[in-house]
């Protein structure tokens, strides 16, 4: 699945009971081990260095906002990249 980052102000309105988007992602995708290799560039990334990026699907009718933990570099890249769709968590 090709996605791109939603650049701009950080969305810090976390769901009730969560202190970060990473915590929310881990809770909802708990079957998937965090961390890991970055899902976008495969760089091995320590958990405390992971940033949970907000992304949109590219070339899809689905315009929902998703979150996915990435390495610091991928969380800020402006180009389109490919990730496993199963790792995308909708927050809308
Ligand atoms: Zn990466």
PDB file of the backbone (N, CA, C, O) and the ligand in Angstrom, with CONECT records:
HET     ZN  A 101       1
ATOM      1  N   UNK A   1       0.851  -1.198   0.000  1.00  0.00           N
ATOM      2  CA  UNK A   1       0.000   0.000   0.000  1.00  0.00           C
ATOM      3  C   UNK A   1       0.878   1.237   0.000  1.00  0.00           C
ATOM      4  O   UNK A   1       1.726   1.410   0.876  1.00  0.00           O
ATOM      5  N   UNK A   2       0.670   2.097  -0.990  1.00  0.00           N
ATOM      6  CA  UNK A   2       1.443   3.346  -1.036  1.00  0.00           C
ATOM      7  C   UNK A   2       0.756   4.406  -0.189  1.00  0.00           C
ATOM      8  O   UNK A   2      -0.462   4.576  -0.259  1.00  0.00           O
ATOM      9  N   UNK A   3       1.521   5.101   0.593  1.00  0.00           N
ATOM     10  CA  UNK A   3       0.976   6.143   1.458  1.00  0.00           C
ATOM     11  C   UNK A   3       1.888   7.362   1.420  1.00  0.00           C
ATOM     12  O   UNK A   3       3.014   7.299   0.926  1.00  0.00           O
ATOM     13  N   UNK A   4       1.383   8.469   1.949  1.00  0.00           N
ATOM     14  CA  UNK A   4       2.223   9.647   2.107  1.00  0.00           C
ATOM     15  C   UNK A   4       1.904  10.304   3.442  1.00  0.00           C
ATOM     16  O   UNK A   4       0.800  10.170   3.970  1.00  0.00           O
ATOM     17  N   UNK A   5       2.887  11.014   3.978  1.00  0.00           N
ATOM     18  CA  UNK A   5       2.702  11.661   5.272  1.00  0.00           C
ATOM     19  C   UNK A   5       1.759  12.849   5.168  1.00  0.00           C
ATOM     20  O   UNK A   5       1.737  13.547   4.154  1.00  0.00           O
ATOM     21  N   UNK A   6       0.985  13.074   6.212  1.00  0.00           N
ATOM     22  CA  UNK A   6       0.213  14.290   6.365  1.00  0.00           C
ATOM     23  C   UNK A   6       1.134  15.276   7.062  1.00  0.00           C
ATOM     24  O   UNK A   6       1.385  15.158   8.261  1.00  0.00           O
ATOM     25  N   UNK A   7       1.631  16.236   6.320  1.00  0.00           N
ATOM     26  CA  UNK A   7       2.578  17.183   6.901  1.00  0.00           C
ATOM     27  C   UNK A   7       1.812  18.360   7.474  1.00  0.00           C
ATOM     28  O   UNK A   7       0.715  18.679   7.016  1.00  0.00           O
ATOM     29  N   UNK A   8       2.386  18.998   8.464  1.00  0.00           N
ATOM     30  CA  UNK A   8       1.706  20.125   9.081  1.00  0.00           C
ATOM     31  C   UNK A   8       1.712  19.967  10.580  1.00  0.00           C
ATOM     32  O   UNK A   8       2.469  19.166  11.127  1.00  0.00           O
ATOM     33  N   UNK A   9       0.862  20.738  11.249  1.00  0.00           N
ATOM     34  CA  UNK A   9       0.857  20.685  12.723  1.00  0.00           C
ATOM     35  C   UNK A   9       0.555  19.277  13.207  1.00  0.00           C
ATOM     36  O   UNK A   9      -0.274  18.579  12.623  1.00  0.00           O
ATOM     37  N   UNK A  10       1.219  18.863  14.259  1.00  0.00           N
ATOM     38  CA  UNK A  10       0.968  17.544  14.827  1.00  0.00           C
ATOM     39  C   UNK A  10      -0.435  17.469  15.400  1.00  0.00           C
ATOM     40  O   UNK A  10      -0.920  18.413  16.023  1.00  0.00           O
ATOM     41  N   UNK A  11      -1.068  16.350  15.185  1.00  0.00           N
ATOM     42  CA  UNK A  11      -2.376  16.100  15.779  1.00  0.00           C
ATOM     43  C   UNK A  11      -2.154  15.470  17.147  1.00  0.00           C
ATOM     44  O   UNK A  11      -1.920  14.266  17.253  1.00  0.00           O
ATOM     45  N   UNK A  12      -2.227  16.283  18.187  1.00  0.00           N
ATOM     46  CA  UNK A  12      -1.946  15.796  19.529  1.00  0.00           C
ATOM     47  C   UNK A  12      -3.210  15.539  20.332  1.00  0.00           C
ATOM     48  O   UNK A  12      -3.157  15.403  21.554  1.00  0.00           O
ATOM     49  N   UNK A  13      -4.338  15.472  19.655  1.00  0.00           N
ATOM     50  CA  UNK A  13      -5.578  15.132  20.359  1.00  0.00           C
ATOM     51  C   UNK A  13      -5.719  13.624  20.358  1.00  0.00           C
ATOM     52  O   UNK A  13      -6.364  13.043  19.485  1.00  0.00           O
ATOM     53  N   UNK A  14      -5.102  12.999  21.357  1.00  0.00           N
ATOM     54  CA  UNK A  14      -5.082  11.545  21.419  1.00  0.00           C
ATOM     55  C   UNK A  14      -6.439  11.019  21.853  1.00  0.00           C
ATOM     56  O   UNK A  14      -7.185  11.697  22.560  1.00  0.00           O
ATOM     57  N   UNK A  15      -6.750   9.805  21.423  1.00  0.00           N
ATOM     58  CA  UNK A  15      -8.000   9.198  21.887  1.00  0.00           C
ATOM     59  C   UNK A  15      -8.010   9.125  23.419  1.00  0.00           C
ATOM     60  O   UNK A  15      -6.961   9.048  24.059  1.00  0.00           O
ATOM     61  N   UNK A  16      -9.200   9.150  23.978  1.00  0.00           N
ATOM     62  CA  UNK A  16      -9.362   9.138  25.427  1.00  0.00           C
ATOM     63  C   UNK A  16      -8.568   7.994  26.068  1.00  0.00           C
ATOM     64  O   UNK A  16      -8.670   6.844  25.642  1.00  0.00           O
ATOM     65  N   UNK A  17      -7.794   8.315  27.074  1.00  0.00           N
ATOM     66  CA  UNK A  17      -7.073   7.291  27.810  1.00  0.00           C
ATOM     67  C   UNK A  17      -5.692   6.982  27.261  1.00  0.00           C
ATOM     68  O   UNK A  17      -4.995   6.121  27.798  1.00  0.00           O
ATOM     69  N   UNK A  18      -5.286   7.662  26.208  1.00  0.00           N
ATOM     70  CA  UNK A  18      -3.969   7.403  25.620  1.00  0.00           C
ATOM     71  C   UNK A  18      -3.102   8.657  25.706  1.00  0.00           C
ATOM     72  O   UNK A  18      -3.586   9.782  25.585  1.00  0.00           O
ATOM     73  N   UNK A  19      -1.788   8.423  25.921  1.00  0.00           N
ATOM     74  CA  UNK A  19      -0.869   9.544  26.049  1.00  0.00           C
ATOM     75  C   UNK A  19      -0.077   9.821  24.775  1.00  0.00           C
ATOM     76  O   UNK A  19       0.635  10.820  24.681  1.00  0.00           O
ATOM     77  N   UNK A  20      -0.206   8.943  23.817  1.00  0.00           N
ATOM     78  CA  UNK A  20       0.497   9.172  22.550  1.00  0.00           C
ATOM     79  C   UNK A  20      -0.162   8.352  21.462  1.00  0.00           C
ATOM     80  O   UNK A  20      -0.896   7.404  21.743  1.00  0.00           O
ATOM     81  N   UNK A  21       0.102   8.719  20.216  1.00  0.00           N
ATOM     82  CA  UNK A  21      -0.423   7.931  19.096  1.00  0.00           C
ATOM     83  C   UNK A  21       0.259   6.578  19.042  1.00  0.00           C
ATOM     84  O   UNK A  21      -0.350   5.594  18.620  1.00  0.00           O
ATOM     85  N   UNK A  22       1.518   6.514  19.464  1.00  0.00           N
ATOM     86  CA  UNK A  22       2.215   5.226  19.451  1.00  0.00           C
ATOM     87  C   UNK A  22       1.529   4.253  20.408  1.00  0.00           C
ATOM     88  O   UNK A  22       1.319   3.086  20.076  1.00  0.00           O
ATOM     89  N   UNK A  23       1.183   4.743  21.592  1.00  0.00           N
ATOM     90  CA  UNK A  23       0.485   3.910  22.577  1.00  0.00           C
ATOM     91  C   UNK A  23      -0.845   3.401  22.005  1.00  0.00           C
ATOM     92  O   UNK A  23      -1.208   2.241  22.198  1.00  0.00           O
ATOM     93  N   UNK A  24      -1.551   4.267  21.312  1.00  0.00           N
ATOM     94  CA  UNK A  24      -2.833   3.911  20.715  1.00  0.00           C
ATOM     95  C   UNK A  24      -2.647   2.849  19.632  1.00  0.00           C
ATOM     96  O   UNK A  24      -3.424   1.899  19.532  1.00  0.00           O
ATOM     97  N   UNK A  25      -1.613   3.028  18.836  1.00  0.00           N
ATOM     98  CA  UNK A  25      -1.335   2.050  17.761  1.00  0.00           C
ATOM     99  C   UNK A  25      -0.997   0.690  18.349  1.00  0.00           C
ATOM    100  O   UNK A  25      -1.509  -0.334  17.898  1.00  0.00           O
ATOM    101  N   UNK A  26      -0.129   0.684  19.361  1.00  0.00           N
ATOM    102  CA  UNK A  26       0.290  -0.577  19.976  1.00  0.00           C
ATOM    103  C   UNK A  26      -0.919  -1.298  20.574  1.00  0.00           C
ATOM    104  O   UNK A  26      -1.045  -2.517  20.453  1.00  0.00           O
ATOM    105  N   UNK A  27      -1.801  -0.541  21.215  1.00  0.00           N
ATOM    106  CA  UNK A  27      -2.993  -1.119  21.834  1.00  0.00           C
ATOM    107  C   UNK A  27      -3.890  -1.796  20.798  1.00  0.00           C
ATOM    108  O   UNK A  27      -4.437  -2.872  21.044  1.00  0.00           O
ATOM    109  N   UNK A  28      -4.035  -1.153  19.636  1.00  0.00           N
ATOM    110  CA  UNK A  28      -4.954  -1.651  18.624  1.00  0.00           C
ATOM    111  C   UNK A  28      -4.327  -2.652  17.670  1.00  0.00           C
ATOM    112  O   UNK A  28      -5.034  -3.423  17.022  1.00  0.00           O
ATOM    113  N   UNK A  29      -3.025  -2.643  17.584  1.00  0.00           N
ATOM    114  CA  UNK A  29      -2.314  -3.551  16.675  1.00  0.00           C
ATOM    115  C   UNK A  29      -1.378  -4.438  17.492  1.00  0.00           C
ATOM    116  O   UNK A  29      -0.269  -4.752  17.058  1.00  0.00           O
ATOM    117  N   UNK A  30      -1.831  -4.833  18.663  1.00  0.00           N
ATOM    118  CA  UNK A  30      -0.939  -5.476  19.611  1.00  0.00           C
ATOM    119  C   UNK A  30      -0.401  -6.810  19.132  1.00  0.00           C
ATOM    120  O   UNK A  30       0.569  -7.317  19.695  1.00  0.00           O
ATOM    121  N   UNK A  31      -1.002  -7.388  18.113  1.00  0.00           N
ATOM    122  CA  UNK A  31      -0.496  -8.652  17.618  1.00  0.00           C
ATOM    123  C   UNK A  31       0.801  -8.453  16.841  1.00  0.00           C
ATOM    124  O   UNK A  31       1.540  -9.404  16.585  1.00  0.00           O
ATOM    125  N   UNK A  32       1.061  -7.216  16.474  1.00  0.00           N
ATOM    126  CA  UNK A  32       2.242  -6.919  15.674  1.00  0.00           C
ATOM    127  C   UNK A  32       3.325  -6.345  16.577  1.00  0.00           C
ATOM    128  O   UNK A  32       3.097  -5.389  17.318  1.00  0.00           O
ATOM    129  N   UNK A  33       4.489  -6.939  16.500  1.00  0.00           N
ATOM    130  CA  UNK A  33       5.588  -6.532  17.364  1.00  0.00           C
ATOM    131  C   UNK A  33       6.105  -5.147  16.985  1.00  0.00           C
ATOM    132  O   UNK A  33       6.454  -4.897  15.831  1.00  0.00           O
ATOM    133  N   UNK A  34       6.149  -4.264  17.958  1.00  0.00           N
ATOM    134  CA  UNK A  34       6.815  -2.975  17.775  1.00  0.00           C
ATOM    135  C   UNK A  34       8.145  -3.132  18.497  1.00  0.00           C
ATOM    136  O   UNK A  34       8.142  -3.341  19.710  1.00  0.00           O
ATOM    137  N   UNK A  35       9.068  -3.058  17.943  1.00  0.00           N
ATOM    138  CA  UNK A  35       9.865  -2.640  16.865  1.00  0.00           C
ATOM    139  C   UNK A  35      11.072  -3.492  16.734  1.00  0.00           C
ATOM    140  O   UNK A  35      11.241  -4.360  17.589  1.00  0.00           O
ATOM    141  N   UNK A  36      11.825  -3.374  15.897  1.00  0.00           N
ATOM    142  CA  UNK A  36      11.501  -3.694  14.543  1.00  0.00           C
ATOM    143  C   UNK A  36      12.387  -3.027  13.547  1.00  0.00           C
ATOM    144  O   UNK A  36      13.327  -2.275  13.808  1.00  0.00           O
ATOM    145  N   UNK A  37      11.966  -3.398  12.369  1.00  0.00           N
ATOM    146  CA  UNK A  37      12.498  -2.691  11.226  1.00  0.00           C
ATOM    147  C   UNK A  37      11.423  -1.703  10.772  1.00  0.00           C
ATOM    148  O   UNK A  37      10.232  -2.016  10.776  1.00  0.00           O
ATOM    149  N   UNK A  38      11.857  -0.529  10.389  1.00  0.00           N
ATOM    150  CA  UNK A  38      10.902   0.470   9.896  1.00  0.00           C
ATOM    151  C   UNK A  38      10.107  -0.139   8.745  1.00  0.00           C
ATOM    152  O   UNK A  38      10.699  -0.671   7.806  1.00  0.00           O
ATOM    153  N   UNK A  39       8.760  -0.069   8.801  1.00  0.00           N
ATOM    154  CA  UNK A  39       7.952  -0.689   7.745  1.00  0.00           C
ATOM    155  C   UNK A  39       8.166  -0.062   6.375  1.00  0.00           C
ATOM    156  O   UNK A  39       7.818  -0.663   5.358  1.00  0.00           O
ATOM    157  N   UNK A  40       8.733   1.133   6.338  1.00  0.00           N
ATOM    158  CA  UNK A  40       8.894   1.808   5.048  1.00  0.00           C
ATOM    159  C   UNK A  40      10.282   1.605   4.449  1.00  0.00           C
ATOM    160  O   UNK A  40      10.400   1.382   3.244  1.00  0.00           O
ATOM    161  N   UNK A  41      11.341   1.679   5.267  1.00  0.00           N
ATOM    162  CA  UNK A  41      12.694   1.618   4.710  1.00  0.00           C
ATOM    163  C   UNK A  41      13.506   0.450   5.260  1.00  0.00           C
ATOM    164  O   UNK A  41      14.642   0.227   4.843  1.00  0.00           O
ATOM    165  N   UNK A  42      12.922  -0.294   6.197  1.00  0.00           N
ATOM    166  CA  UNK A  42      13.527  -1.500   6.756  1.00  0.00           C
ATOM    167  C   UNK A  42      14.743  -1.235   7.648  1.00  0.00           C
ATOM    168  O   UNK A  42      15.489  -2.162   7.964  1.00  0.00           O
ATOM    169  N   UNK A  43      14.947   0.000   8.050  1.00  0.00           N
ATOM    170  CA  UNK A  43      16.021   0.310   8.984  1.00  0.00           C
ATOM    171  C   UNK A  43      15.635  -0.170  10.378  1.00  0.00           C
ATOM    172  O   UNK A  43      14.515   0.069  10.828  1.00  0.00           O
ATOM    173  N   UNK A  44      16.534  -0.829  11.051  1.00  0.00           N
ATOM    174  CA  UNK A  44      16.253  -1.267  12.414  1.00  0.00           C
ATOM    175  C   UNK A  44      16.178  -0.039  13.320  1.00  0.00           C
ATOM    176  O   UNK A  44      17.080   0.798  13.346  1.00  0.00           O
ATOM    177  N   UNK A  45      15.073   0.038  14.061  1.00  0.00           N
ATOM    178  CA  UNK A  45      14.799   1.243  14.830  1.00  0.00           C
ATOM    179  C   UNK A  45      14.416   0.868  16.247  1.00  0.00           C
ATOM    180  O   UNK A  45      13.545   0.025  16.461  1.00  0.00           O
ATOM    181  N   UNK A  46      15.065   1.490  17.210  1.00  0.00           N
ATOM    182  CA  UNK A  46      14.711   1.216  18.607  1.00  0.00           C
ATOM    183  C   UNK A  46      13.364   1.840  18.934  1.00  0.00           C
ATOM    184  O   UNK A  46      12.993   2.892  18.412  1.00  0.00           O
ATOM    185  N   UNK A  47      12.650   1.162  19.809  1.00  0.00           N
ATOM    186  CA  UNK A  47      11.269   1.573  20.081  1.00  0.00           C
ATOM    187  C   UNK A  47      11.142   3.044  20.490  1.00  0.00           C
ATOM    188  O   UNK A  47      10.211   3.731  20.070  1.00  0.00           O
ATOM    189  N   UNK A  48      12.083   3.520  21.311  1.00  0.00           N
ATOM    190  CA  UNK A  48      11.966   4.914  21.765  1.00  0.00           C
ATOM    191  C   UNK A  48      12.270   5.912  20.655  1.00  0.00           C
ATOM    192  O   UNK A  48      12.009   7.106  20.798  1.00  0.00           O
ATOM    193  N   UNK A  49      12.823   5.419  19.548  1.00  0.00           N
ATOM    194  CA  UNK A  49      13.124   6.307  18.412  1.00  0.00           C
ATOM    195  C   UNK A  49      12.014   6.303  17.373  1.00  0.00           C
ATOM    196  O   UNK A  49      12.050   7.058  16.402  1.00  0.00           O
ATOM    197  N   UNK A  50      11.043   5.452  17.588  1.00  0.00           N
ATOM    198  CA  UNK A  50       9.964   5.338  16.609  1.00  0.00           C
ATOM    199  C   UNK A  50       9.027   6.544  16.720  1.00  0.00           C
ATOM    200  O   UNK A  50       8.700   6.997  17.817  1.00  0.00           O
ATOM    201  N   UNK A  51       8.612   7.041  15.581  1.00  0.00           N
ATOM    202  CA  UNK A  51       7.599   8.093  15.559  1.00  0.00           C
ATOM    203  C   UNK A  51       6.374   7.555  14.851  1.00  0.00           C
ATOM    204  O   UNK A  51       6.487   6.891  13.821  1.00  0.00           O
ATOM    205  N   UNK A  52       5.214   7.837  15.395  1.00  0.00           N
ATOM    206  CA  UNK A  52       4.000   7.372  14.755  1.00  0.00           C
ATOM    207  C   UNK A  52       3.522   8.442  13.785  1.00  0.00           C
ATOM    208  O   UNK A  52       3.096   9.524  14.188  1.00  0.00           O
ATOM    209  N   UNK A  53       3.601   8.120  12.506  1.00  0.00           N
ATOM    210  CA  UNK A  53       3.264   9.072  11.461  1.00  0.00           C
ATOM    211  C   UNK A  53       1.781   9.005  11.117  1.00  0.00           C
ATOM    212  O   UNK A  53       1.133   7.970  11.273  1.00  0.00           O
ATOM    213  N   UNK A  54       1.266  10.132  10.648  1.00  0.00           N
ATOM    214  CA  UNK A  54      -0.103  10.205  10.147  1.00  0.00           C
ATOM    215  C   UNK A  54      -0.009  10.198   8.628  1.00  0.00           C
ATOM    216  O   UNK A  54       0.684  11.028   8.039  1.00  0.00           O
ATOM    217  N   UNK A  55      -0.700   9.271   8.004  1.00  0.00           N
ATOM    218  CA  UNK A  55      -0.555   9.109   6.555  1.00  0.00           C
ATOM    219  C   UNK A  55      -1.909   8.992   5.861  1.00  0.00           C
ATOM    220  O   UNK A  55      -2.936   8.705   6.477  1.00  0.00           O
ATOM    221  N   UNK A  56      -1.863   9.224   4.567  1.00  0.00           N
ATOM    222  CA  UNK A  56      -3.010   9.028   3.691  1.00  0.00           C
ATOM    223  C   UNK A  56      -2.649   7.975   2.661  1.00  0.00           C
ATOM    224  O   UNK A  56      -1.498   7.891   2.233  1.00  0.00           O
ATOM    225  N   UNK A  57      -3.617   7.176   2.261  1.00  0.00           N
ATOM    226  CA  UNK A  57      -3.388   6.232   1.175  1.00  0.00           C
ATOM    227  C   UNK A  57      -3.298   7.013  -0.139  1.00  0.00           C
ATOM    228  O   UNK A  57      -3.997   8.007  -0.334  1.00  0.00           O
ATOM    229  N   UNK A  58      -2.436   6.549  -1.023  1.00  0.00           N
ATOM    230  CA  UNK A  58      -2.259   7.177  -2.329  1.00  0.00           C
ATOM    231  C   UNK A  58      -2.951   6.301  -3.366  1.00  0.00           C
ATOM    232  O   UNK A  58      -2.947   5.076  -3.252  1.00  0.00           O
ATOM    233  N   UNK A  59      -3.543   6.926  -4.372  1.00  0.00           N
ATOM    234  CA  UNK A  59      -4.232   6.181  -5.434  1.00  0.00           C
ATOM    235  C   UNK A  59      -5.318   5.289  -4.854  1.00  0.00           C
ATOM    236  O   UNK A  59      -5.452   4.130  -5.248  1.00  0.00           O
ATOM    237  N   UNK A  60      -6.087   5.824  -3.923  1.00  0.00           N
ATOM    238  CA  UNK A  60      -7.151   5.052  -3.297  1.00  0.00           C
ATOM    239  C   UNK A  60      -8.355   5.949  -3.072  1.00  0.00           C
ATOM    240  O   UNK A  60      -8.209   7.145  -2.822  1.00  0.00           O
ATOM    241  N   UNK A  61      -9.544   5.370  -3.162  1.00  0.00           N
ATOM    242  CA  UNK A  61     -10.756   6.138  -2.858  1.00  0.00           C
ATOM    243  C   UNK A  61     -10.858   6.383  -1.354  1.00  0.00           C
ATOM    244  O   UNK A  61     -11.581   7.275  -0.909  1.00  0.00           O
ATOM    245  N   UNK A  62     -10.144   5.599  -0.593  1.00  0.00           N
ATOM    246  CA  UNK A  62     -10.140   5.704   0.858  1.00  0.00           C
ATOM    247  C   UNK A  62      -9.344   6.946   1.273  1.00  0.00           C
ATOM    248  O   UNK A  62      -8.122   6.980   1.134  1.00  0.00           O
ATOM    249  N   UNK A  63     -10.036   7.954   1.778  1.00  0.00           N
ATOM    250  CA  UNK A  63      -9.364   9.212   2.147  1.00  0.00           C
ATOM    251  C   UNK A  63      -9.191   9.338   3.657  1.00  0.00           C
ATOM    252  O   UNK A  63      -8.935  10.431   4.163  1.00  0.00           O
ATOM    253  N   UNK A  64      -9.327   8.232   4.374  1.00  0.00           N
ATOM    254  CA  UNK A  64      -9.216   8.292   5.827  1.00  0.00           C
ATOM    255  C   UNK A  64      -7.773   8.525   6.260  1.00  0.00           C
ATOM    256  O   UNK A  64      -6.824   8.258   5.523  1.00  0.00           O
ATOM    257  N   UNK A  65      -7.644   9.032   7.482  1.00  0.00           N
ATOM    258  CA  UNK A  65      -6.320   9.250   8.052  1.00  0.00           C
ATOM    259  C   UNK A  65      -5.914   7.997   8.826  1.00  0.00           C
ATOM    260  O   UNK A  65      -6.699   7.440   9.593  1.00  0.00           O
ATOM    261  N   UNK A  66      -4.679   7.572   8.608  1.00  0.00           N
ATOM    262  CA  UNK A  66      -4.154   6.391   9.277  1.00  0.00           C
ATOM    263  C   UNK A  66      -2.900   6.754  10.056  1.00  0.00           C
ATOM    264  O   UNK A  66      -2.230   7.741   9.752  1.00  0.00           O
ATOM    265  N   UNK A  67      -2.592   5.949  11.059  1.00  0.00           N
ATOM    266  CA  UNK A  67      -1.320   6.097  11.764  1.00  0.00           C
ATOM    267  C   UNK A  67      -0.513   4.822  11.613  1.00  0.00           C
ATOM    268  O   UNK A  67      -1.058   3.725  11.485  1.00  0.00           O
ATOM    269  N   UNK A  68       0.813   4.999  11.632  1.00  0.00           N
ATOM    270  CA  UNK A  68       1.735   3.868  11.523  1.00  0.00           C
ATOM    271  C   UNK A  68       3.077   4.287  12.105  1.00  0.00           C
ATOM    272  O   UNK A  68       3.564   5.375  11.800  1.00  0.00           O
ATOM    273  N   UNK A  69       3.680   3.452  12.931  1.00  0.00           N
ATOM    274  CA  UNK A  69       4.996   3.777  13.486  1.00  0.00           C
ATOM    275  C   UNK A  69       6.075   3.628  12.413  1.00  0.00           C
ATOM    276  O   UNK A  69       6.133   2.626  11.700  1.00  0.00           O
ATOM    277  N   UNK A  70       6.922   4.647  12.318  1.00  0.00           N
ATOM    278  CA  UNK A  70       8.010   4.655  11.338  1.00  0.00           C
ATOM    279  C   UNK A  70       9.282   5.133  12.016  1.00  0.00           C
ATOM    280  O   UNK A  70       9.236   5.654  13.130  1.00  0.00           O
ATOM    281  N   UNK A  71      10.415   4.958  11.351  1.00  0.00           N
ATOM    282  CA  UNK A  71      11.646   5.570  11.854  1.00  0.00           C
ATOM    283  C   UNK A  71      11.527   7.085  11.707  1.00  0.00           C
ATOM    284  O   UNK A  71      10.652   7.587  11.002  1.00  0.00           O
ATOM    285  N   UNK A  72      12.424   7.803  12.386  1.00  0.00           N
ATOM    286  CA  UNK A  72      12.327   9.270  12.368  1.00  0.00           C
ATOM    287  C   UNK A  72      12.379   9.823  10.944  1.00  0.00           C
ATOM    288  O   UNK A  72      11.636  10.741  10.597  1.00  0.00           O
ATOM    289  N   UNK A  73      13.258   9.258  10.132  1.00  0.00           N
ATOM    290  CA  UNK A  73      13.423   9.777   8.767  1.00  0.00           C
ATOM    291  C   UNK A  73      12.143   9.587   7.955  1.00  0.00           C
ATOM    292  O   UNK A  73      11.694  10.512   7.277  1.00  0.00           O
ATOM    293  N   UNK A  74      11.563   8.411   8.021  1.00  0.00           N
ATOM    294  CA  UNK A  74      10.363   8.148   7.224  1.00  0.00           C
ATOM    295  C   UNK A  74       9.157   8.927   7.732  1.00  0.00           C
ATOM    296  O   UNK A  74       8.264   9.259   6.952  1.00  0.00           O
ATOM    297  N   UNK A  75       9.119   9.220   9.018  1.00  0.00           N
ATOM    298  CA  UNK A  75       7.991   9.962   9.573  1.00  0.00           C
ATOM    299  C   UNK A  75       7.948  11.393   9.041  1.00  0.00           C
ATOM    300  O   UNK A  75       6.931  12.077   9.158  1.00  0.00           O
ATOM    301  N   UNK A  76       9.062  11.837   8.457  1.00  0.00           N
ATOM    302  CA  UNK A  76       9.117  13.222   7.973  1.00  0.00           C
ATOM    303  C   UNK A  76       9.340  13.313   6.475  1.00  0.00           C
ATOM    304  O   UNK A  76       9.431  14.418   5.940  1.00  0.00           O
ATOM    305  N   UNK A  77       9.431  12.183   5.780  1.00  0.00           N
ATOM    306  CA  UNK A  77       9.708  12.273   4.351  1.00  0.00           C
ATOM    307  C   UNK A  77       8.495  12.778   3.581  1.00  0.00           C
ATOM    308  O   UNK A  77       7.350  12.571   3.984  1.00  0.00           O
ATOM    309  N   UNK A  78       8.769  13.436   2.479  1.00  0.00           N
ATOM    310  CA  UNK A  78       7.691  14.029   1.691  1.00  0.00           C
ATOM    311  C   UNK A  78       7.318  13.170   0.498  1.00  0.00           C
ATOM    312  O   UNK A  78       6.303  13.423  -0.149  1.00  0.00           O
ATOM    313  N   UNK A  79       8.114  12.166   0.198  1.00  0.00           N
ATOM    314  CA  UNK A  79       7.829  11.316  -0.954  1.00  0.00           C
ATOM    315  C   UNK A  79       6.853  10.211  -0.568  1.00  0.00           C
ATOM    316  O   UNK A  79       6.642   9.927   0.612  1.00  0.00           O
ATOM    317  N   UNK A  80       6.271   9.603  -1.576  1.00  0.00           N
ATOM    318  CA  UNK A  80       5.369   8.470  -1.373  1.00  0.00           C
ATOM    319  C   UNK A  80       6.201   7.229  -1.061  1.00  0.00           C
ATOM    320  O   UNK A  80       7.259   7.027  -1.655  1.00  0.00           O
ATOM    321  N   UNK A  81       5.735   6.412  -0.146  1.00  0.00           N
ATOM    322  CA  UNK A  81       6.460   5.196   0.193  1.00  0.00           C
ATOM    323  C   UNK A  81       5.464   4.047   0.374  1.00  0.00           C
ATOM    324  O   UNK A  81       4.252   4.256   0.412  1.00  0.00           O
ATOM    325  N   UNK A  82       5.991   2.862   0.481  1.00  0.00           N
ATOM    326  CA  UNK A  82       5.140   1.671   0.528  1.00  0.00           C
ATOM    327  C   UNK A  82       5.255   0.998   1.882  1.00  0.00           C
ATOM    328  O   UNK A  82       6.357   0.806   2.395  1.00  0.00           O
ATOM    329  N   UNK A  83       4.118   0.639   2.460  1.00  0.00           N
ATOM    330  CA  UNK A  83       4.093  -0.071   3.733  1.00  0.00           C
ATOM    331  C   UNK A  83       3.062  -1.199   3.652  1.00  0.00           C
ATOM    332  O   UNK A  83       2.209  -1.210   2.765  1.00  0.00           O
ATOM    333  N   UNK A  84       3.150  -2.131   4.572  1.00  0.00           N
ATOM    334  CA  UNK A  84       2.167  -3.201   4.675  1.00  0.00           C
ATOM    335  C   UNK A  84       0.831  -2.604   5.142  1.00  0.00           C
ATOM    336  O   UNK A  84       0.751  -1.971   6.195  1.00  0.00           O
ATOM    337  N   UNK A  85      -0.186  -2.816   4.350  1.00  0.00           N
ATOM    338  CA  UNK A  85      -1.496  -2.234   4.661  1.00  0.00           C
ATOM    339  C   UNK A  85      -2.011  -2.686   6.029  1.00  0.00           C
ATOM    340  O   UNK A  85      -2.748  -1.952   6.688  1.00  0.00           O
ATOM    341  N   UNK A  86      -1.627  -3.893   6.459  1.00  0.00           N
ATOM    342  CA  UNK A  86      -2.087  -4.412   7.756  1.00  0.00           C
ATOM    343  C   UNK A  86      -1.582  -3.591   8.935  1.00  0.00           C
ATOM    344  O   UNK A  86      -2.115  -3.691  10.040  1.00  0.00           O
ATOM    345  N   UNK A  87      -0.549  -2.776   8.699  1.00  0.00           N
ATOM    346  CA  UNK A  87       0.022  -1.966   9.779  1.00  0.00           C
ATOM    347  C   UNK A  87      -0.662  -0.619   9.918  1.00  0.00           C
ATOM    348  O   UNK A  87      -0.431   0.106  10.885  1.00  0.00           O
ATOM    349  N   UNK A  88      -1.500  -0.286   8.954  1.00  0.00           N
ATOM    350  CA  UNK A  88      -2.181   1.007   8.989  1.00  0.00           C
ATOM    351  C   UNK A  88      -3.370   0.928   9.943  1.00  0.00           C
ATOM    352  O   UNK A  88      -4.189   0.013   9.848  1.00  0.00           O
ATOM    353  N   UNK A  89      -3.461   1.883  10.859  1.00  0.00           N
ATOM    354  CA  UNK A  89      -4.584   1.947  11.796  1.00  0.00           C
ATOM    355  C   UNK A  89      -5.358   3.234  11.550  1.00  0.00           C
ATOM    356  O   UNK A  89      -4.805   4.326  11.676  1.00  0.00           O
ATOM    357  N   UNK A  90      -6.633   3.112  11.199  1.00  0.00           N
ATOM    358  CA  UNK A  90      -7.468   4.278  10.948  1.00  0.00           C
ATOM    359  C   UNK A  90      -7.780   4.979  12.259  1.00  0.00           C
ATOM    360  O   UNK A  90      -8.066   4.334  13.268  1.00  0.00           O
ATOM    361  N   UNK A  91      -7.723   6.316  12.234  1.00  0.00           N
ATOM    362  CA  UNK A  91      -8.081   7.051  13.449  1.00  0.00           C
ATOM    363  C   UNK A  91      -9.283   7.944  13.198  1.00  0.00           C
ATOM    364  O   UNK A  91      -9.597   8.804  14.021  1.00  0.00           O
ATOM    365  N   UNK A  92      -9.962   7.752  12.066  1.00  0.00           N
ATOM    366  CA  UNK A  92     -11.156   8.560  11.791  1.00  0.00           C
ATOM    367  C   UNK A  92     -12.384   7.672  11.869  1.00  0.00           C
ATOM    368  O   UNK A  92     -13.502   8.145  11.670  1.00  0.00           O
TER     369      UNK A  92
HETATM  370 ZN    ZN A 101      12.154   4.357   7.774  1.00  0.00          ZN
END
